[in-house]
Amino acid sequence: MSYRPSFAERTFDTVNLFLLLAACATVLLPFLFILASSLSEPGAIIRGEVTFWPRGFTLEYYRTALNNEMFWRAFGVTLFIVGAGTALNMGMTVITAYPLSKQGLRGKHVLLMMIVFTIIFHAPMIPLYLVVKSFGLLNTVWSMIVPLALNAFYLLICLTFFRGLPEELFEAARVDGMSEYAILWKIALPLSKPIVMTLSLFYAVDHWNNYFVALLYINDYELRPLQLYLFNLIAQFNMNETLSNAIEANTMLSPQGLQMATILVATVPILLVYPFIQKHFVKGALIGSLKE
């Protein structure tokens, strides 16, 4: 006997499909416009003829963007921030979440209340700036890493995951004489690969996309990360120092086309990370969701 969905179910599926298509369109259409603009001839861009398909074809914008020394310097700074920052984030998250997931830890509830408090009430900008300044972190790459060392929301997700691990396994390890550090390193972490990979991706994307921290703490031109480089590239449309050399060298280029090409070149690396951890990402996102 075949199952026939009811009218309400068919309506729900139709509306759901429409909403998903609309969500996909809001993500894909800007990318298509940026890609088309980065491949179109300057005249078509200036006349506003580019929509979602290139008008003419040129790779000159990509060649100019990739030959820009400032782009590669900012790219290198961003790679360091993402690598060092994500490693610090995961270290802080794991060593904080694991003990808080155990019963009998003194002051655990007070610590959890303080953590939740930071989710609801964020630190004001000026006191945070003064703290960073007092530690001598201004104009260093560490000013873009240390203040973001721990995300309270990701900590709660990791804590919930640790609580779901079988406590009998840890008890058996303690009976065998293993220390808590050894249990964390040799038992808990190998079992927590999905949530570790998922949170690592979240932290890495946060670092990759964050330009505001650099805008506050970085004045040194050579320490600008990639997103701040892009921010200046887009905000200063009238041939600032970033664009002037490239444009003067080739007056046939459109600033907007060069911006689009640079945006795509800066976006592709972080997109390439997703396929490699997709299976862990799906599992970790489901298991690590809050249950209590």
C-alpha positions in Angstrom: 0.0 0.0 0.0 1.6 3.2 -1.2 1.7 6.2 1.2 -0.1 9.4 0.0 0.9 12.5 1.8 -1.9 14.7 3.1 -2.6 18.2 1.7 -1.0 19.8 4.8 2.2 17.7 4.3 2.3 18.6 0.6 1.9 22.3 1.4 4.6 22.1 4.1 7.0 20.4 1.6 6.2 23.0 -1.1 6.8 26.0 1.3 9.9 24.4 2.7 11.3 23.8 -0.8 10.5 27.4 -1.8 12.2 28.8 1.3 15.3 26.6 0.7 15.6 27.7 -2.9 15.2 31.3 -1.8 18.0 30.8 0.8 20.3 29.2 -1.8 19.6 32.1 -4.2 20.5 34.7 -1.6 23.9 32.9 -1.2 24.7 32.0 -4.8 23.5 35.1 -6.7 26.0 37.5 -5.1 28.8 35.0 -5.8 27.7 34.7 -9.4 27.6 38.5 -9.8 31.1 38.8 -8.2 32.5 36.0 -10.5 30.9 37.6 -13.6 32.3 41.0 -12.8 35.7 39.6 -12.1 35.8 38.0 -15.6 34.2 40.8 -17.6 35.8 43.5 -19.7 36.2 46.9 -18.1 33.8 48.6 -20.5 31.0 46.3 -19.6 31.5 46.8 -15.9 31.6 50.6 -16.2 28.4 50.6 -18.3 26.7 48.4 -15.7 26.0 45.6 -18.2 27.2 42.8 -16.0 24.6 40.7 -14.2 25.3 37.0 -13.6 27.2 36.2 -16.7 30.5 37.7 -17.9 30.4 40.3 -20.7 33.5 39.7 -22.6 36.3 37.7 -20.9 39.5 38.6 -19.2 41.7 37.2 -16.5 43.7 40.4 -16.1 42.0 41.2 -12.8 43.2 37.9 -11.3 46.7 38.4 -12.7 46.9 41.9 -11.2 45.4 40.7 -7.8 47.9 37.8 -7.5 50.9 40.0 -8.5 50.1 42.4 -5.7 52.8 42.1 -2.9 50.4 43.7 -0.3 47.8 41.0 -1.0 50.3 38.2 -0.3 51.6 39.9 2.9 48.0 40.2 4.2 47.3 36.6 3.2 50.3 35.4 5.2 49.2 37.4 8.2 45.7 35.8 7.9 47.1 32.3 7.6 49.1 32.8 10.8 46.1 34.2 12.7 43.9 31.4 11.5 46.4 28.6 12.4 47.7 30.0 15.7 44.3 31.3 16.7 42.4 28.1 16.0 45.0 26.0 17.9 44.8 28.4 20.9 41.0 28.4 20.7 40.7 24.6 20.7 43.3 24.2 23.5 41.4 26.6 25.7 38.0 25.1 24.8 39.0 21.5 25.5 40.9 22.1 28.8 38.1 24.2 30.1 35.1 22.1 28.9 36.5 18.7 30.0 36.8 19.4 33.8 33.5 21.4 33.7 31.8 18.3 32.3 32.7 16.2 35.3 30.6 15.8 38.4 32.0 16.9 41.8 34.1 19.8 40.5 33.9 22.5 43.2 32.5 25.8 42.0 31.5 24.4 38.7 28.0 26.0 38.8 29.5 29.4 39.6 32.0 29.1 36.7 29.2 28.1 34.3 27.1 31.1 35.4 30.1 33.4 34.7 30.6 31.8 31.3 26.9 32.2 30.4 27.0 35.8 31.7 29.7 36.6 29.0 27.3 35.3 26.3 24.5 37.6 27.4 26.7 40.7 28.3 29.6 41.3 26.0 32.6 43.3 27.1 32.4 47.0 26.0 34.8 48.1 23.3 36.7 50.8 25.2 37.5 48.8 28.3 38.6 45.9 26.1 40.8 48.2 24.1 42.4 49.5 27.3 43.0 45.9 28.5 44.7 45.0 25.2 46.8 48.1 25.4 47.8 47.5 29.0 49.2 44.1 28.0 51.3 45.7 25.3 49.4 43.8 22.5 48.6 46.8 20.3 50.1 46.6 16.8 50.9 42.9 17.2 49.3 39.8 15.6 48.5 38.6 19.1 46.0 41.4 19.6 43.9 39.6 17.0 44.3 36.2 18.7 44.5 36.4 22.5 41.3 38.5 23.1 39.4 35.9 21.1 41.0 32.9 22.8 37.8 31.4 24.1 34.2 31.5 22.7 31.7 30.8 25.5 29.1 29.4 23.2 31.5 27.0 21.6 32.7 26.0 25.1 29.1 25.0 26.1 28.8 22.9 22.9 32.0 21.1 23.7 31.0 20.7 27.3 27.7 19.1 26.3 29.6 16.7 24.0 32.0 15.6 26.8 29.0 15.0 29.1 27.6 12.5 26.5 30.7 10.3 26.6 30.3 7.1 28.7 31.6 7.8 32.2 32.2 4.1 32.7 35.0 4.3 30.2 36.7 7.0 32.2 36.1 5.1 35.5 37.8 2.0 34.0 40.8 4.1 32.9 41.1 5.6 36.5 41.0 2.1 37.9 43.9 1.2 35.6 45.9 4.2 37.0 45.6 6.7 34.2 45.8 10.4 35.2 43.1 12.8 34.1 45.5 14.4 31.6 46.1 11.0 30.1 42.4 10.2 30.0 41.7 13.5 28.2 44.5 13.0 25.7 44.2 9.3 25.0 40.4 8.6 25.5 38.3 11.7 25.4 39.9 13.6 22.5 40.0 10.6 20.1 36.3 10.1 20.8 35.6 13.8 20.3 37.0 14.1 16.8 33.6 15.3 15.2 33.1 18.1 17.7 36.8 19.1 17.6 36.8 19.3 13.8 33.5 21.2 13.8 34.6 23.8 16.4 37.9 24.1 14.7 36.1 25.0 11.5 33.9 27.5 13.4 36.9 29.2 15.0 38.9 29.2 11.7 36.1 30.9 9.8 35.6 33.4 12.6 39.3 34.3 12.4 39.3 34.4 8.6 36.3 36.7 8.4 37.2 39.0 11.3 38.4 42.4 10.2 37.0 44.5 13.1 39.6 43.4 15.6 42.4 44.4 13.3 40.6 47.7 12.6 40.8 48.4 16.3 44.2 47.2 17.3 46.4 47.3 14.2 48.0 50.5 12.8 51.1 48.9 11.3 50.5 48.6 7.6 52.4 45.3 7.3 50.3 43.6 10.0 47.0 44.0 8.3 45.1 40.7 7.8 43.4 39.9 4.5 39.9 41.0 5.5 41.1 44.4 6.6 43.0 44.6 3.3 39.7 43.9 1.5 37.8 46.3 3.7 40.2 49.1 2.7 40.1 48.0 -0.9 36.3 48.2 -1.1 35.9 51.3 1.2 38.5 53.4 -0.6 37.1 53.1 -4.1 39.0 56.2 -5.3 42.4 54.6 -6.0 44.0 54.5 -2.6 47.5 53.3 -2.1 46.4 49.7 -2.5 45.0 50.1 -6.0 47.0 53.0 -7.4 50.1 51.0 -8.4 48.1 48.3 -10.1 45.7 50.7 -11.9 48.4 53.0 -13.0 50.3 50.1 -14.5 47.3 49.2 -16.6 44.7 51.9 -17.2 42.4 49.4 -18.9 41.5 47.8 -15.6 38.3 48.6 -13.8 38.6 49.1 -10.0 35.4 47.3 -9.4 36.6 44.2 -11.4 39.8 44.2 -9.5 37.9 44.3 -6.2 35.7 41.4 -7.3 38.7 39.3 -8.3 40.5 40.0 -5.0 37.4 39.1 -3.0 37.1 35.7 -4.8 40.8 35.0 -4.4 40.5 35.7 -0.7 37.3 33.6 -0.3 38.3 30.4 -2.1 40.9 29.1 0.4 38.4 29.0 3.3 35.8 27.4 1.1 38.2 24.6 0.2 38.3 23.5 3.8 34.7 22.4 4.0 34.8 19.3 1.8 37.6 17.8 3.8 35.8 17.9 7.1 32.2 17.7 5.9 31.5 14.3 7.4 32.9 15.4 10.8 31.0 18.7 10.5 27.6 17.2 10.1 28.1 14.7 12.9 29.6 17.2 15.2 26.9 19.8 14.6 24.2 17.3 15.5 25.9 15.7 18.5 27.2 18.9 19.9 23.9 20.7 20.0 22.7 21.8 23.4 20.6 19.2 25.1 20.1 20.8 28.5 
